[in-house]
Amino acid sequence: MTKTTLSEKLRYRFDNYMSKGPIALIGGLALVCLAFILLMAILVSLTNIMPEASDACGGQSQRSFPESVWDVVMHTIDTGTIAADKGWKFRIAMLIVTFVGIFGYTTLIGIISNGINAKVESLRRGSSRVIETNHIVILGWSFQVFTLISELILANAYRPDTCIVILSEEPKADMEDKLRDALGRNHRVHLVCRTGSPSNISHLGMVNIQASRSVVILNAQTEHHDAQIVKTLLAITSIPRAVPRPYHIVTAVQRSKNLDVIDVIGHENVETVLVHDVLSRIIVQTSRQSGLSIIYMDLLDFGGNEIHFTSSPSLEGKTYGQVLFAYKDSAVIGIKRGRKMLLNPPMDQRLQKNEQLILISIDERTVQLSGFALPPIDYGAIRFSERKQILSENTLILGWNKRIANIIHMIEHYIAPGSIITVAADCTETEIMAIESLNVKQQTVEYRQGDITNRQVLEDLNLTRYNHVIILSRTDIDPAIADANTLVTLLYLRDIANSCNHNFRIVTEIMDMENQALAQIARPDDFVLGKQIISLLLAQIAEHKDLNAVFAELFNAEGAEIYLRPVVDYIAIDLNVNFYTVVEAAKQRNESAIGYRRYVDMNNRAKSYGVVLNPPKDRLIRFEPQDTIIVFAERYTNVGETKPF
């Protein structure tokens, strides 16, 4: 082995020292300058080098050491001082001092400048530690982030100290620019962006995730998204909490088979939204009832009515049928028993101690007891109709995506035997075989090959035989192109229906909500904004963990769901009645009334397409024959589903 020389050792130590950063460099430079000043001061003092003017004036014969130090310091930091010097010995000595001072000064400026630039670049990269507590952390970056953050801003409008921290692999400056363009600057919630990997433990520590209020893991819509969620959850749960409460984590999952491993990692700390399952259920339910998507969006949006939980000791022991009338400005929809949500329970179900009511209200401030001992009900205005017989029907699905098998299986829960479902799309042979192999009992599944943006293909389907039409968006292409194809299909459908004088209900899946206004020209009965719905769900659950169980129950095919029933089956249409009377009419059918829909406004976007959710119960209303009542009810009750307008 070659022997290390002294110069190599010194160079190695010098390299190590230089790599310690600006503070160490400034300290080293200061020590070098101090040593040089002291050395020159000693030399000047010992050799008695003085300006000539001092000798001529008969001054002191020898300069003191402090004065020599002062002269050297002044010549080091002020290069102009040398101009007034007299005597060549003194000039030469001070010239050396000045040169060293220039070198030291410029080096110091360079070190400080580089240090500032490095710090600014570090801030731009978003690598500094966040010291917020009780904040909301969003992990990842996708199309969902803008709707998610805008909803969280609305939810925390009365909490000006709220902070939302976004951690993703996107550059910090890019994230800030995109958020500023989408959300503007006028919001009271503080937004902080950091660049890093959501599955990196040190990066999670950088955003102080251990002290967060809630954590949202975004859906990147990649093939391995669920695997990335598992890695992120493992990283989060390996960091001990800094506050005395468990983690509150919310995430969207693509495949149901991954729920078990997520539950093993997070136990009860992780609330999951199964993307394809939720969207499939909403599409199926919405396809059967015009206006249902408007109701869902209102319940999910923090800007409108919301689902709340409340406790009222004065109502303990009362039946569910009695508490339906307890709130004038809120609509009771169920009972919360621990983590179990009972939506529209039996009317004789009594409210027990430690149970909470589930209700719909504008916000927490409007959840107030009405104080009525006896609600003002007009029993003479109540009508009752027998349940209509459910008949077989035909459904047409146009387009193809990953949810189609789920959709077909879920339609099975709502139809009578002998029904037919037709899938028309441009698919591969493998996909066709998958459809034909589906195990369905209530319906027959047919397949038609063709381009659904071609009018002739649509006309060949004999559209007059169908009761419901579902237009699915492609999820494997650019959303703008997918929506453009959907709009073409929708326009053709409506034109063909008009020419045939045939009316069927059309539900349209839209990828980008900005295209909703364009699609409205073709008058679809309902929109399903898949991306936005998932973002709204994540925001709701991030604010209130127990809402996940409520929405899971709401979107479930079993149990109570939201229905729009003909008003003539409940209320006389020639009278002014208050909503207390509507609630009583629904109660007599074991249903919970939460609103109504005006037929005259069904195409008026400014009036929420006629949907009025959670009206004040003392408001007088005069209904028209084609209006509907919005209720929570079991699927098969005394009244059949509404016919399309």
TAGISUL-V313323 format. One record per residue. N is the residue number from 1. RES is the residue in one letter. PSI is psi in radians with two decimals (999 if undefined). NEAR is the number of other ideal C-beta (glycine too) atoms within 12 Angstrom. D_CENTER is the distance of its C-alpha to the mean C-alpha in Angstrom with 2 decimals. Layout:
n,res,psi,near,d_center
N,RES,PSI,NEAR,D_CENTER
N,RES,PSI,NEAR,D_CENTER
This chain:
n,res,psi,near,d_center
1,M,2.35,3,61.72
2,T,2.37,5,62.19
3,K,2.36,7,62.84
4,T,2.25,12,60.35
5,T,2.89,10,62.04
6,L,-0.70,10,61.63
7,S,-0.64,10,60.11
8,E,-0.68,13,57.45
9,K,-0.76,13,56.60
10,L,-0.74,13,56.37
11,R,-0.67,14,54.24
12,Y,-0.76,15,51.89
13,R,-0.65,16,51.56
14,F,-0.73,16,51.04
15,D,-0.74,12,48.23
16,N,-0.69,14,46.48
17,Y,-0.72,19,46.83
18,M,-0.39,17,45.59
19,S,0.01,13,42.35
20,K,-0.15,17,41.44
21,G,3.08,18,39.80
22,P,-0.71,25,40.70
23,I,-0.76,16,41.65
24,A,-0.68,18,44.14
25,L,-0.73,26,45.54
26,I,-0.72,23,46.09
27,G,-0.76,17,47.76
28,G,-0.74,25,49.99
29,L,-0.68,28,50.95
30,A,-0.71,19,51.82
31,L,-0.73,16,54.07
32,V,-0.80,22,55.80
33,C,-0.70,27,56.43
34,L,-0.76,20,57.74
35,A,-0.72,17,60.08
36,F,-0.74,27,61.35
37,I,-0.80,30,61.97
38,L,-0.70,22,63.91
39,L,-0.78,21,65.87
40,M,-0.64,36,66.87
41,A,-0.71,31,67.71
42,I,-0.75,19,69.99
43,L,-0.80,26,71.61
44,V,-0.69,34,72.25
45,S,-0.71,24,73.56
46,L,-0.67,15,75.91
47,T,-0.07,17,77.28
48,N,0.75,22,77.59
49,I,2.09,32,76.10
50,M,2.75,29,76.06
51,P,2.58,27,76.05
52,E,-0.57,17,79.62
53,A,-0.57,14,79.37
54,S,-0.68,21,79.23
55,D,-0.73,19,82.58
56,A,-0.53,11,84.28
57,C,0.02,12,83.44
58,G,0.54,8,85.02
59,G,-2.82,15,81.82
60,Q,2.52,12,81.00
61,S,-0.36,11,82.33
62,Q,2.34,17,79.22
63,R,2.47,28,75.50
64,S,2.82,17,73.75
65,F,-0.78,20,70.82
66,P,-0.67,15,68.25
67,E,-0.64,22,69.46
68,S,-0.72,31,69.18
69,V,-0.75,25,65.57
70,W,-0.80,22,64.84
71,D,-0.78,34,66.44
72,V,-0.74,38,64.49
73,V,-0.78,27,61.16
74,M,-0.69,24,61.88
75,H,-0.40,38,62.84
76,T,-0.77,34,59.72
77,I,-0.24,22,57.17
78,D,1.78,20,59.19
79,T,-0.34,22,60.75
80,G,-0.23,14,62.78
81,T,-0.57,23,64.84
82,I,-0.33,28,67.03
83,A,-0.46,13,68.54
84,A,0.04,17,70.68
85,D,2.59,27,72.06
86,K,2.50,19,75.81
87,G,2.26,21,77.61
88,W,-0.59,13,76.74
89,K,-0.82,20,76.22
90,F,-0.69,32,73.71
91,R,-0.80,22,72.04
92,I,-0.76,20,71.65
93,A,-0.79,32,70.24
94,M,-0.48,37,67.76
95,L,-0.72,23,66.87
96,I,-0.77,25,65.77
97,V,-0.74,39,63.73
98,T,-0.75,30,62.13
99,F,-0.78,20,61.24
100,V,-0.67,29,59.56
101,G,-0.73,31,57.77
102,I,-0.77,22,56.49
103,F,-0.83,20,55.26
104,G,-0.71,31,53.57
105,Y,-0.83,21,52.03
106,T,-0.65,16,50.60
107,T,-0.75,22,49.33
108,L,-0.78,25,47.62
109,I,-0.73,17,45.99
110,G,-0.75,18,44.80
111,I,-0.80,26,43.34
112,I,-0.76,19,41.53
113,S,-0.80,17,40.25
114,N,-0.67,19,38.99
115,G,-0.75,21,37.39
116,I,-0.76,15,35.54
117,N,-0.71,15,34.45
118,A,-0.67,19,33.24
119,K,-0.76,18,31.28
120,V,-0.75,16,29.68
121,E,-0.66,18,28.82
122,S,-0.72,20,27.37
123,L,-0.68,20,25.15
124,R,-0.58,21,24.10
125,R,-0.29,23,23.32
126,G,0.86,29,21.07
127,S,0.12,26,23.08
128,S,2.72,23,23.97
129,R,2.44,22,23.02
130,V,2.30,31,20.52
131,I,0.23,16,22.38
132,E,2.70,27,19.72
133,T,2.74,21,19.66
134,N,0.67,23,17.52
135,H,2.96,37,14.50
136,I,2.23,43,10.84
137,V,2.22,47,10.66
138,I,2.12,47,8.10
139,L,2.10,48,10.38
140,G,3.00,35,10.75
141,W,2.18,34,10.18
142,S,-3.07,35,9.61
143,F,-0.38,28,9.30
144,Q,-0.33,41,5.62
145,V,-0.60,36,5.22
146,F,-0.82,32,7.02
147,T,-0.73,37,5.72
148,L,-0.87,49,2.42
149,I,-0.70,42,5.59
150,S,-0.64,29,7.94
151,E,-0.70,39,7.13
152,L,-0.58,42,7.43
153,I,-0.76,33,10.43
154,L,-0.73,28,11.86
155,A,-0.49,35,11.66
156,N,0.45,29,13.44
157,A,-0.49,19,15.79
158,Y,0.22,15,18.71
159,R,1.43,20,17.96
160,P,-0.23,12,19.00
161,D,0.11,15,19.14
162,T,2.42,30,15.44
163,C,2.34,34,14.33
164,I,2.14,44,11.07
165,V,2.21,44,12.29
166,I,2.16,44,11.05
167,L,2.06,45,13.44
168,S,3.04,37,14.09
169,E,-0.01,26,17.35
170,E,2.58,29,16.91
171,P,2.43,20,19.48
172,K,-0.81,31,18.47
173,A,-0.67,19,20.17
174,D,-0.75,20,18.47
175,M,-0.78,35,14.93
176,E,-0.71,25,16.25
177,D,-0.77,15,17.98
178,K,-0.70,23,15.15
179,L,-0.68,31,12.92
180,R,-0.71,18,16.16
181,D,-0.67,12,16.94
182,A,-0.64,22,13.74
183,L,-0.26,27,13.28
184,G,-2.93,13,16.89
185,R,-0.27,14,18.36
186,N,1.18,9,18.86
187,H,2.53,24,16.18
188,R,-0.27,20,17.30
189,V,2.39,30,14.52
190,H,2.19,24,15.64
191,L,2.29,36,13.65
192,V,2.24,32,15.22
193,C,2.43,38,15.03
194,R,2.52,44,17.04
195,T,2.21,31,18.32
196,G,3.08,36,18.97
197,S,2.21,24,18.50
198,P,-0.30,42,15.91
199,S,0.17,30,18.82
200,N,2.16,27,21.38
201,I,-0.74,22,22.53
202,S,-0.63,19,23.83
203,H,-0.62,31,20.70
204,L,-0.66,37,18.69
205,G,-0.54,26,21.50
206,M,-0.60,32,21.13
207,V,0.19,42,17.77
208,N,0.83,30,19.53
209,I,-0.43,46,17.21
210,Q,-0.28,30,20.11
211,A,0.25,29,19.76
212,S,2.77,38,16.01
213,R,-0.80,36,14.84
214,S,2.76,41,11.88
215,V,2.26,45,10.49
216,V,2.12,52,7.39
217,I,2.04,49,8.98
218,L,2.71,42,7.50
219,N,1.96,39,9.76
220,A,-0.11,29,12.27
221,Q,0.72,27,14.23
222,T,2.90,14,17.43
223,E,-0.55,12,20.35
224,H,0.51,15,20.12
225,H,-0.79,27,16.41
226,D,-0.65,31,17.27
227,A,-0.65,21,20.05
228,Q,-0.62,33,17.86
229,I,-0.76,40,15.70
230,V,-0.80,31,19.10
231,K,-0.76,26,20.22
232,T,-0.73,42,17.25
233,L,-0.69,37,17.75
234,L,-0.71,24,21.45
235,A,-0.74,32,20.98
236,I,-0.85,41,18.87
237,T,-0.23,27,21.31
238,S,-0.14,21,24.23
239,I,2.03,28,23.41
240,P,2.51,16,24.98
241,R,2.52,22,23.13
242,A,-0.01,18,24.41
243,V,2.70,18,23.83
244,P,0.95,8,25.44
245,R,2.66,15,22.51
246,P,2.92,22,20.84
247,Y,2.57,36,17.53
248,H,1.71,33,14.48
249,I,2.36,45,12.44
250,V,2.37,45,9.74
251,T,2.74,48,9.61
252,A,2.29,47,10.15
253,V,2.44,38,13.89
254,Q,-0.78,32,16.06
255,R,2.32,25,19.46
256,S,-0.45,20,20.68
257,K,-0.31,16,23.43
258,N,-0.04,28,21.16
259,L,-0.61,26,20.15
260,D,-0.82,16,23.49
261,V,-0.59,21,23.25
262,I,-0.68,37,19.75
263,D,-0.63,21,21.32
264,V,-0.70,16,24.31
265,I,-0.85,27,22.38
266,G,-0.18,32,20.01
267,H,-2.18,14,22.14
268,E,0.15,20,20.50
269,N,-0.16,24,18.03
270,V,2.16,37,15.50
271,E,2.15,40,13.66
272,T,2.52,41,13.20
273,V,2.01,44,11.98
274,L,1.80,31,14.70
275,V,-1.03,39,13.40
276,H,-0.64,34,16.88
277,D,-0.83,33,18.23
278,V,-0.84,38,15.73
279,L,-0.64,42,15.94
280,S,-0.77,36,19.68
281,R,-0.73,38,20.23
282,I,-0.72,46,18.54
283,I,-0.79,45,20.60
284,V,-0.84,41,23.72
285,Q,-0.71,37,23.46
286,T,-0.58,42,22.65
287,S,-0.35,44,25.52
288,R,-0.20,43,27.93
289,Q,1.95,39,27.07
290,S,2.30,38,26.64
291,G,-0.19,44,24.12
292,L,-0.63,40,22.04
293,S,-0.59,42,18.93
294,I,-0.70,41,19.24
295,I,-0.80,42,19.43
296,Y,-0.78,40,16.36
297,M,-0.64,35,14.28
298,D,-0.74,31,16.00
299,L,-0.54,41,15.29
300,L,-0.36,41,11.53
301,D,2.25,31,11.28
302,F,-0.22,35,11.84
303,G,-0.16,21,14.34
304,G,-2.46,27,16.68
305,N,2.59,34,17.97
306,E,2.86,38,16.12
307,I,2.25,49,17.37
308,H,2.86,36,19.08
309,F,2.46,31,21.57
310,T,2.61,32,24.87
311,S,2.41,22,28.21
312,S,1.73,26,31.51
313,P,-0.51,16,34.71
314,S,-0.29,16,36.80
315,L,-0.07,28,35.41
316,E,2.35,20,36.16
317,G,-0.26,16,38.70
318,K,2.70,25,37.98
319,T,2.81,22,37.12
320,Y,-0.67,37,33.84
321,G,-0.55,28,35.84
322,Q,-0.69,28,36.92
323,V,-0.18,39,33.56
324,L,-0.45,46,32.23
325,F,0.09,37,34.23
326,A,-0.33,33,33.45
327,Y,2.10,37,30.70
328,K,-0.66,29,31.54
329,D,0.31,28,28.10
330,S,2.57,41,26.00
331,A,2.01,48,26.17
332,V,2.33,49,26.76
333,I,-0.13,47,25.44
334,G,-3.02,38,26.22
335,I,2.37,40,27.03
336,K,2.05,31,25.09
337,R,1.59,24,27.51
338,G,-2.15,15,26.02
339,R,0.00,18,23.23
340,K,2.28,19,24.86
341,M,2.08,32,23.69
342,L,1.67,30,26.63
343,L,2.27,39,25.56
344,N,1.04,37,28.66
345,P,3.06,34,31.10
346,P,2.53,19,34.87
347,M,-0.38,25,36.16
348,D,0.09,14,38.57
349,Q,2.18,26,35.93
350,R,2.49,21,36.50
351,L,2.08,33,33.94
352,Q,2.89,22,34.78
353,K,2.47,13,34.53
354,N,0.02,12,31.21
355,E,2.66,29,29.45
356,Q,2.70,32,26.82
357,L,2.50,42,26.34
358,I,2.19,45,23.17
359,L,2.87,42,23.01
360,I,2.24,39,21.26
361,S,2.85,31,21.48
362,I,-0.87,27,20.23
363,D,-3.07,25,19.46
364,E,-0.48,20,21.31
365,R,-0.41,13,24.17
366,T,0.01,22,25.19
367,V,1.49,30,25.68
368,Q,2.38,20,29.44
369,L,2.46,24,32.40
370,S,-0.52,29,34.53
371,G,0.01,14,37.82
372,F,2.24,18,39.61
373,A,-0.74,10,42.21
374,L,2.01,12,42.66
375,P,2.54,27,40.10
376,P,1.54,22,41.83
377,I,2.32,26,41.78
378,D,1.58,23,43.95
379,Y,-0.44,20,45.03
380,G,-0.30,14,47.27
381,A,-0.10,29,44.37
382,I,2.35,28,42.80
383,R,2.79,32,43.44
384,F,2.27,21,43.16
385,S,2.55,21,43.07
386,E,2.75,12,43.50
387,R,2.36,19,40.87
388,K,2.61,19,41.21
389,Q,2.35,11,41.99
390,I,2.16,22,39.19
391,L,2.82,15,40.51
392,S,2.71,19,39.69
393,E,2.93,32,37.57
394,N,2.35,30,36.50
395,T,2.39,39,33.00
396,L,2.19,41,32.36
397,I,2.10,45,29.40
398,L,2.13,47,29.29
399,G,3.06,44,27.53
400,W,2.37,38,26.28
401,N,-3.03,33,23.21
402,K,-0.32,25,22.37
403,R,-0.04,33,21.69
404,I,-0.66,37,25.16
405,A,-0.74,29,26.93
406,N,-0.75,30,24.43
407,I,-0.79,45,24.78
408,I,-0.75,40,28.57
409,H,-0.64,27,28.74
410,M,-0.56,38,26.61
411,I,-0.52,43,28.78
412,E,-0.53,26,31.64
413,H,-0.27,28,30.70
414,Y,-0.12,34,31.19
415,I,2.82,33,34.32
416,A,2.74,23,38.05
417,P,2.55,15,40.29
418,G,0.07,15,41.58
419,S,2.77,31,38.40
420,I,2.40,28,37.69
421,I,2.26,41,34.51
422,T,2.27,35,34.89
423,V,2.11,39,32.61
424,A,2.07,39,33.40
425,A,2.90,34,31.92
426,D,1.64,23,33.13
427,C,2.91,28,32.74
428,T,2.91,14,34.51
429,E,-0.60,12,37.21
430,T,-0.74,11,35.18
431,E,-0.65,23,32.40
432,I,-0.75,22,35.12
433,M,-0.63,14,36.72
434,A,-0.68,21,33.47
435,I,-0.79,31,33.29
436,E,-0.40,19,36.97
437,S,0.03,14,36.79
438,L,2.40,27,34.25
439,N,1.62,14,35.85
440,V,2.56,25,35.64
441,K,-0.57,17,38.28
442,Q,-0.25,25,37.62
443,Q,2.83,31,37.34
444,T,2.28,25,38.77
445,V,2.16,34,36.50
446,E,2.76,26,37.86
447,Y,2.39,30,36.79
448,R,2.14,28,37.63
449,Q,2.33,22,37.34
450,G,2.86,24,36.60
451,D,1.99,22,34.48
452,I,-0.08,41,32.64
453,T,0.07,27,32.62
454,N,2.09,21,36.43
455,R,-0.68,21,37.92
456,Q,-0.66,13,40.91
457,V,-0.74,25,38.80
458,L,-0.72,35,37.15
459,E,-0.58,20,40.56
460,D,-0.21,17,42.07
461,L,-0.12,34,39.64
462,N,1.16,19,41.57
463,L,-0.38,35,38.56
464,T,-0.20,19,40.65
465,R,-0.09,21,40.56
466,Y,2.49,33,36.81
467,N,-0.58,33,35.16
468,H,2.49,40,31.50
469,V,2.28,46,29.90
470,I,2.17,50,26.52
471,I,2.01,49,25.48
472,L,2.52,44,23.18
473,S,2.50,43,21.52
474,R,2.33,31,22.37
475,T,-0.04,26,19.58
476,D,0.17,19,21.98
477,I,3.06,17,22.58
478,D,2.33,15,21.00
479,P,-0.61,27,18.66
480,A,-0.72,19,20.93
481,I,-0.71,19,23.98
482,A,-0.76,31,22.57
483,D,-0.63,35,21.87
484,A,-0.77,23,25.30
485,N,-0.70,34,26.99
486,T,-0.73,43,25.31
487,L,-0.69,33,26.58
488,V,-0.84,28,30.05
489,T,-0.75,44,30.22
490,L,-0.75,41,29.10
491,L,-0.77,28,31.73
492,Y,-0.76,30,34.42
493,L,-0.85,42,33.61
494,R,-0.65,31,33.91
495,D,-0.72,20,37.06
496,I,-0.72,30,38.67
497,A,-0.72,29,37.88
498,N,-0.72,16,39.48
499,S,-0.50,15,42.52
500,C,-0.08,19,43.02
501,N,0.76,10,42.41
502,H,2.39,22,40.05
503,N,2.12,23,36.88
504,F,2.74,35,34.11
505,R,2.27,37,30.50
506,I,2.17,43,28.06
507,V,2.29,46,24.36
508,T,2.24,44,22.65
509,E,2.12,50,19.58
510,I,2.33,39,18.03
511,M,-0.73,39,15.79
512,D,2.14,28,15.20
513,M,-0.35,29,14.93
514,E,-0.33,19,17.41
515,N,-0.01,30,20.00
516,Q,-0.73,30,19.89
517,A,-0.64,15,22.58
518,L,-0.74,22,24.73
519,A,-0.45,37,24.56
520,Q,-0.41,25,25.59
521,I,-0.61,17,29.00
522,A,0.11,30,29.79
523,R,1.02,26,28.95
524,P,2.72,40,26.89
525,D,-0.62,42,26.62
526,D,2.70,43,22.87
527,F,2.60,45,19.82
528,V,1.87,42,17.14
529,L,1.49,39,14.13
530,G,-0.86,45,12.89
531,K,-0.78,37,10.03
532,Q,-0.67,35,8.68
533,I,-0.78,39,9.59
534,I,-0.71,41,7.73
535,S,-0.74,38,4.25
536,L,-0.71,41,6.16
537,L,-0.80,48,7.64
538,L,-0.72,47,5.29
539,A,-0.76,42,4.90
540,Q,-0.80,40,8.58
541,I,-0.56,39,9.66
542,A,-0.57,41,8.48
543,E,-0.65,37,10.68
544,H,1.80,29,13.31
545,K,-0.71,29,14.08
546,D,-0.23,27,16.78
547,L,-0.39,34,14.77
548,N,-0.70,33,14.15
549,A,-0.58,30,17.93
550,V,-0.83,39,18.16
551,F,-0.62,39,15.93
552,A,-0.70,27,17.75
553,E,-0.67,31,20.95
554,L,-0.71,36,20.03
555,F,0.00,36,19.31
556,N,2.48,26,22.31
557,A,-0.39,28,25.47
558,E,2.61,17,27.57
559,G,-2.79,24,27.96
560,A,2.48,33,26.88
561,E,3.04,41,24.77
562,I,2.27,49,24.37
563,Y,2.64,40,27.39
564,L,1.92,50,28.89
565,R,2.64,41,32.62
566,P,2.30,34,35.54
567,V,-0.51,39,36.44
568,V,-0.29,27,40.11
569,D,-0.07,36,39.68
570,Y,-0.82,40,38.78
571,I,2.54,42,40.21
572,A,2.35,25,43.22
573,I,-0.10,24,42.22
574,D,0.28,15,45.16
575,L,2.67,20,44.29
576,N,2.08,17,42.04
577,V,2.67,36,40.12
578,N,2.97,30,37.53
579,F,-0.32,42,34.37
580,Y,-0.69,35,36.05
581,T,-0.67,36,38.39
582,V,-0.71,49,35.63
583,V,-0.72,49,34.13
584,E,-0.73,35,37.63
585,A,-0.71,40,38.20
586,A,-0.66,44,35.06
587,K,-0.66,35,36.02
588,Q,-0.26,28,39.38
589,R,0.27,33,37.61
590,N,0.71,26,35.52
591,E,2.75,40,32.38
592,S,1.95,47,29.94
593,A,2.34,46,29.72
594,I,-0.04,47,26.53
595,G,-2.90,44,27.31
596,Y,2.96,42,29.09
597,R,2.25,43,28.93
598,R,2.16,31,31.45
599,Y,-0.64,29,32.99
600,V,-0.41,17,34.18
601,D,0.28,23,30.67
602,M,-0.35,29,29.09
603,N,0.21,22,28.84
604,N,1.81,18,27.92
605,R,-0.62,18,24.35
606,A,-0.45,9,24.99
607,K,0.54,17,25.87
608,S,0.64,27,22.91
609,Y,0.59,34,25.37
610,G,-0.10,31,27.51
611,V,2.19,38,25.08
612,V,1.88,34,25.78
613,L,2.39,39,23.74
614,N,1.01,38,25.09
615,P,2.71,32,28.09
616,P,2.33,25,30.41
617,K,-0.31,32,32.90
618,D,0.04,24,35.90
619,R,2.33,21,35.14
620,L,2.39,20,37.87
621,I,2.43,32,36.95
622,R,1.97,20,39.29
623,F,2.70,36,37.89
624,E,2.76,23,38.95
625,P,-0.54,19,39.99
626,Q,0.12,23,36.99
627,D,2.84,34,34.35
628,T,2.70,46,32.29
629,I,2.35,47,31.25
630,I,2.13,47,27.76
631,V,2.71,46,28.26
632,F,2.20,44,27.00
633,A,2.85,34,29.71
634,E,2.75,25,30.91
635,R,-0.79,28,31.09
636,Y,1.73,23,34.87
637,T,-2.82,29,36.06
638,N,-0.14,24,38.97
639,V,2.34,35,37.38
640,G,2.98,26,36.37
641,E,2.70,36,33.29
642,T,2.60,31,33.44
643,K,2.67,25,35.07
644,P,2.56,29,33.33
645,F,999,29,34.17
